[in-house]
């Protein structure tokens, strides 16, 4: 795995971040800023946090992927 996207699940996101090797990029999307903070505080330096509504994020992601002619797996 080269990249992981964690959507709206604090405990799963932190656990996944703890298990991944440092070379794997991780994006954590959650409406709660504490989730992003906890993930970075636990030593997941490869994690990038986005504080927003997961539904809004997914809609924008699909729109951008369609514009770039990349077919999403969802």
Secondary structure, 3 states (H helix, E strand, C coil): CCEEEEECCHHHHHHHHHHCCCCCEEEEEECCHHHHHHHHHCCCCCEEEEECCHHHHHHHHHHHHHHCCCCCCC
